[in-house]
Amino acid sequence: MIRIRATPRGPRRPRPARRDVLRAGAGLATAAAAGLSAAGCAADGGDGVGADGTVTIEMWHGQTDTGKKALESLVAAFMRGHPRIRVELGGGVLADAMLQKVTAALAAGSYPDIAYIFGSDLASVARSPQVVDLTDMVGGSPIPWSNYWAPARQAVTVNGRVRAAPAVVDSLAVVCNKKLFRQAGLALPEAGWRWDDFVATAKALTDAGGGRFGTGWPGVGDEDTVWRLWPMIWDLGGDVVADDGRHIGFAGTGTRALEVVAALARDRSVYVDPKPGSEQMYQVFMSGRMGMAVTGPWQLPDIRQAKVDHHVVPLPTFSGRPVTISGPDTWTVFDNGDARRRAAKTFVSWLMQPGQDVRWDIDAGSLPLSRRTRDLPAWQRQETGTTGLDVFTKALDSARVRPVHAAYPQISEALGQAVVAVLLGRSSPAQALRACAADANAALLIPR
């Protein structure tokens, strides 16, 4: 995320900018978990079953205009095929404020049946006894669970149990401005390039006097700042949490990854976006003043609308082995009694099937949850008509996800501060990583 965010995004992916909420997630969810077991079991004080047997469920969707419209269309289709289930869309907040609202609702005993929860927050939210275990739901048809991309499955699995349904899946790649590459006399990068190539290319694309940057990086220390670093760490053999569960797993590899950030900063080839959401960074790219943007598929509609002649290439690596990150978000189901729980699971199960998934992906700007969805003619047409979209889809084969761990928000915050310190030249990679490790390791020692 994730992470990721409440600024209206127009035709972009219908969730806020990459997981801005992580910083508050753990504290809010802990408060919820502490006071939830005594909370009431029905959002409206009843079982949701009308006199005619119709069950009404409430979904807090968190989507902006494009995503909301897509979801409304899907809900209408579902209710035509399931006349005994009524789905009411609400919530009143966008996705980046959903955790706080759901936490308060759980503490008050008046919560929805389904809510859009960032994957990075699921571990904390799933501590609530009101969160429904969906393991049995995904164990059989018609959900092609084993055909789902690994990141989509892993992002909703906590301690071996499926605690939510994947809502969206994405990946990171590099989008290049072909015009700027031509002006700089540079060949477009190809799959298999290395981070040293990325640094050198960014430097060659930079024209300080002309206000042109090689690349950009979010600079506020949030999850948007952090999640671009994880593929480097994984590629180097590190991980977010060490095997002992008590220390970070990137004490050495994190320093090497930060050295890439330091090189970009030294060359003055990176635009550091000082505001949450990365909107300024993307505006610089789409105005023709940035050569490369590390981003996801949600950005392609805006890039196309800006008429940027672009090329998409997988992330660079250190090893030559492809690796990227995916930040799936979730539809989390809450227990409001037997009838509403069954109805909510029926609706979520329906949403997860390829026929509905492909409509959501195309209309709302996600990638397919499963290979079966990817192979549908509708998605193949979407890929054919969208330059570079196939690169993001193929990247899911090598994508990894951040661990579904309750301490992740604090780890992310500590690493985010380290990245910013290096971007702004306030600290060396080694110094920044030591400070990060001190805070993150302390968070891992807190009993949860």
Salt bridges, closest charged atoms under 4 A:
ASP44 OD1 - ARG340 NH1 3.12
GLU72 OE2 - LYS68 NZ 2.57
GLU88 OE2 - ARG86 NE 3.59
ASP113 OD2 - ARG340 NH2 2.92
ASP133 OD2 - ARG161 NE 2.93
ASP136 OD2 - LYS345 NZ 3.27
ASP170 OD2 - ARG13 NH1 2.34
ASP170 OD2 - ARG15 NH2 2.50
ASP170 OD2 - ARG18 NH1 2.71
GLU223 OE2 - ARG402 NH1 2.41
ASP224 OD1 - ARG228 NH1 2.74
ASP235 OD1 - ARG321 NH2 3.90
ASP239 OD2 - ARG400 NH2 3.49
ASP244 OD2 - HIS247 ND1 2.70
GLU259 OE1 - ARG256 NH1 3.59
GLU279 OE2 - ARG9 NH1 3.61
GLU279 OE1 - ARG12 NH1 2.65
ASP302 OD2 - ARG12 NE 2.01
ASP309 OD1 - LYS178 NZ 3.76
ASP309 OD2 - ARG182 NH1 3.61
ASP329 OD1 - ARG3 NH2 3.81
ASP329 OD2 - ARG15 NH1 2.14
ASP329 OD1 - ARG19 NH2 2.99
ASP335 OD1 - ARG341 NH1 3.01
ASP338 OD1 - ARG341 NH2 2.60
ASP375 OD1 - ARG374 NE 3.05
ASP397 OD1 - ARG371 NH2 3.56
